[in-house]
Amino acid sequence: MKVNPVKGVHDIFDKDALDLKRIETIAAMVANNYGYSPIVIPTIEQTALFARDIKDSSDMVTKEMYTFLDKGNRSLSLRPEFTAGIIRAIVHNKLYALDDLPLRLFYEGSCFRYERPQAGRYREFHQLGVELVDEPSIYNDVEVLLLGYRIITALEIPCLVKINYLPKKESRENYLNALRDYFAPQADKLCEDCQRRLSTNPLRILDCKVSDCQKIIANAPKINDYLSLEEISEFNKIQSLIKESEVDFTCDSTLVRGLDYYSGLVFEYHIDSSSGDLVGAVGGGGRYDKLIEELGGPANLVGIGFSLGLERLLYVYQNSDNYEESDKHIAFYFISMDEKALPIAFYTAELIRSEIGLPCYFEPRVKSAKSGLRAANKKHALYAVIIGEEEVGKGIVSIKNLKSGEQTGVDMSNLISVLTNIFDEENEDLDGEDVPQTKKS
Ligand code: AMP
């Protein structure tokens, strides 16, 4: 029986999977440089975690959640995003009491949204990101923004950051009222979603991409006119800090982000190249002041975070000017030219992996030297170890350097030490290039 994948999901394999892992590794290294520790949270949560507020206007919560009843009749949902789950984990485990603040956490994994499948938009996709929890500080806000930027630029992708400042408390209420007053008389010209947003959260109308709505949005009251003096001063300080860090950014007063919990600094990462135009934002984030308290945590703590969409990041990464295909770095590719050579090759490869920790690829079929070498090159092996009938008889193997073509015969009894030396020399030549090695000292 052939079973098709679920609509809107996708398999990631071959060079895409390698590149995806490479992106995750680089991101984790950059996050580690900023002192972020990994956190792993469940994929399923109680639905109430995401659908906290009946006034929540985000599409993600109102329309896109994978929600189901489990066998105990509990309403559960697959996570559509990470922030709520991470804050739940922080509060549940009282992480703020265990460690010194700020709490700096790095995550990666799948998210699920029942969206209309289209290019670059999936129902299961991958995100990586961070959450920082502490008392309010513009340094924290800017640190998180910079960290996302540094991850993208570490991948040699040109990045442009868009920022905005969403008003809080009274100024937020004033601004929401101004938006209601402005949009209400023209409600019938707005799309169905925006009509709903008008009564739930009119701020979200500013994010609508429908062209009729866009025309109306163009003349809507501007956020900046409603910020308090304190908020304006904070936003200015944030901008100076970003400028000092030599980050490419612009202010965009229509940027509101897709979730209702943001207040204060919000930002998006856009790609400054032609491939970037095709994918829109690769990620974004912002400050959320009330979520921790809403989920039962201390009222004095606020959070700031970002998430990057891995599929979009992968697309721009692979289409960037400096892209080089990820190398598997197989050190030795074992080719057996005779049945008798197979067990020798098998055990030797196993010994090299387990005893000295070098990556080996064992070809389980008898091959001619020609087809074996073709396969070894395809796998980007550094060396081919060729064992034929004659070699078995004489107790020797041939080692071929696949870059230079040089081939030497080595006595079987010396094989391990010869291969170890070869690999050490190769590693020095690669001069710091990232060759995986788990060699025991
Ligand atoms: P959000 O959590 O909506 O702010 O999304 C953050 C990032 O996740 C976006 O900028 C995209 O890169 C990515 N993303 C969101 N939804 C999808 C989706 N359905 N398919 C692929 N990537 C997505």
Residues whose N, C-alpha, C, O or C-beta is under 5 A from the ligand:
A	BS01	AMP	E81 E115 G120 R121 Y122 F125 G258 A281 V282 G283 G284 S307 L308 G309 E311 R312
